């Protein structure tokens, strides 16, 4: 497996399925969101209400179907940090098999203006330390 330092495990629910019994493609976005919030809580100790970022970009590549009864593990990492944004990379796995890979771009926004704002030093330091970034 790739070098991911954070994982979140989720159970597939009946409501996640499409008419063919596979997890609907849009549900993967919810899986990513759940893992992203879990990552922020674990690494930054940030409550959901205090998250000051938006998803500016989302890409998903589907590798295999996920079905009812599967347990999904979503691995998350931040490979680098920009000025006001950073990418998050994901692997959605069932057992040892990769079901999907994804990447989002998170942009830090000022709550008052809604404009991008630089990543604060504390967040930068915590993510860099957790991920082993230079």
Wavefront OBJ file of the C-alpha trace (Angstrom):
o trace
v 0.000 0.000 0.000
v 1.025 3.592 -0.476
v 2.304 5.736 2.365
v -0.828 7.018 4.066
v -0.628 7.862 7.754
v -4.357 8.249 8.399
v -7.229 5.870 7.716
v -10.968 5.898 8.356
v -13.102 2.770 8.156
v -16.746 2.878 7.062
v -19.438 0.268 6.555
v -21.364 0.222 3.296
v -25.034 0.939 3.952
v -27.993 -0.211 1.895
v -28.813 3.424 1.067
v -25.346 3.768 -0.558
v -26.277 1.366 -3.357
v -27.438 2.032 -6.895
v -30.040 -0.188 -8.636
v -27.276 -2.652 -9.623
v -26.158 -3.214 -6.035
v -22.954 -1.169 -6.296
v -22.080 1.862 -4.209
v -23.274 4.866 -6.206
v -20.467 7.022 -7.578
v -21.697 10.101 -5.682
v -21.497 8.233 -2.364
v -17.716 8.021 -2.761
v -17.660 11.802 -2.303
v -19.385 11.321 1.065
v -16.811 8.686 2.012
v -14.019 11.142 1.150
v -15.692 13.895 3.134
v -16.051 11.659 6.180
v -12.365 10.701 5.982
v -11.309 14.328 5.446
v -13.204 15.531 8.531
v -11.786 12.630 10.545
v -8.265 13.574 9.374
v -8.749 17.215 10.382
v -10.044 16.181 13.794
v -7.152 13.761 14.366
v -4.316 15.880 12.974
v -5.467 19.436 13.688
v -7.893 18.806 16.561
v -10.449 20.927 14.679
v -14.181 20.645 15.249
v -16.440 20.471 12.205
v -17.898 23.912 12.981
v -14.386 25.429 12.920
v -13.323 24.126 9.512
v -12.476 27.201 7.460
v -11.865 25.661 4.062
v -13.697 24.674 0.934
v -13.167 21.998 -1.686
v -12.030 23.792 -4.843
v -11.429 20.667 -6.939
v -12.350 16.994 -6.796
v -11.147 14.117 -8.975
v -12.042 10.438 -8.549
v -10.845 7.404 -10.488
v -12.905 4.259 -9.905
v -11.010 0.953 -9.942
v -13.555 -1.660 -8.802
v -17.102 -1.895 -7.487
v -17.947 -1.719 -3.820
v -21.035 -3.625 -2.667
v -23.201 -4.189 0.387
v -21.329 -6.072 3.070
v -17.981 -4.529 2.139
v -16.070 -2.560 4.713
v -14.424 0.487 3.181
v -11.173 1.996 4.398
v -10.373 5.497 3.196
v -6.714 6.442 3.531
v -5.876 10.164 3.429
v -2.697 12.162 3.096
v -1.535 15.709 2.403
v 1.492 15.452 0.081
v 2.420 19.146 0.158
v 1.267 22.567 1.323
v 0.704 25.664 -0.788
v 0.197 29.249 0.308
v -3.574 29.162 0.840
v -4.395 25.659 -0.366
v -3.302 22.067 -0.174
v -4.153 18.832 -1.941
v -5.510 15.813 -0.134
v -5.031 12.391 -1.712
v -7.216 9.393 -0.953
v -7.322 5.640 -1.495
v -10.674 3.960 -1.030
v -9.973 0.312 -0.248
v -11.878 -2.893 0.332
v -9.474 -5.212 2.082
v -6.177 -4.979 0.198
v -7.804 -3.890 -3.065
v -7.983 -0.257 -4.146
v -11.561 0.533 -5.174
v -10.909 4.187 -6.052
v -8.310 6.912 -5.831
v -9.142 10.571 -5.414
v -7.670 14.007 -4.943
v -9.213 17.182 -3.612
v -7.815 20.679 -3.380
v -8.680 22.425 -0.134
v -8.624 26.222 -0.041
v -8.519 28.127 3.250
v -11.082 30.937 3.201
v -11.633 33.985 5.368
v -15.054 33.596 7.007
v -15.882 37.293 6.632
v -14.784 37.890 3.049
v -15.066 34.413 1.569
v -11.684 34.989 -0.076
v -8.645 32.681 0.063
v -6.346 33.370 2.970
v -2.891 31.959 3.822
v -2.633 28.720 5.781
v -1.916 29.710 9.367
v 1.390 28.655 10.923
v -0.178 26.283 13.459
v -2.068 24.307 10.791
v 0.979 24.249 8.526
v 3.210 22.970 11.343
v 0.755 20.266 12.493
v 0.172 18.892 8.984
v 3.867 19.046 8.105
v 4.816 17.223 11.314
v 2.153 14.549 10.850
v 2.980 13.960 7.167
v 6.755 14.263 7.551
v 6.927 17.188 5.122
v 10.055 19.336 5.003
l 1 2 3 4 5 6 7 8 9 10 11 12 13 14 15 16 17 18 19 20 21 22 23 24 25 26 27 28 29 30 31 32 33 34 35 36 37 38 39 40 41 42 43 44 45 46 47 48 49 50 51 52 53 54 55 56 57 58 59 60 61 62 63 64 65 66 67 68 69 70 71 72 73 74 75 76 77 78 79 80 81 82 83 84 85 86 87 88 89 90 91 92 93 94 95 96 97 98 99 100 101 102 103 104 105 106 107 108 109 110 111 112 113 114 115 116 117 118 119 120 121 122 123 124 125 126 127 128 129 130 131 132 133 134
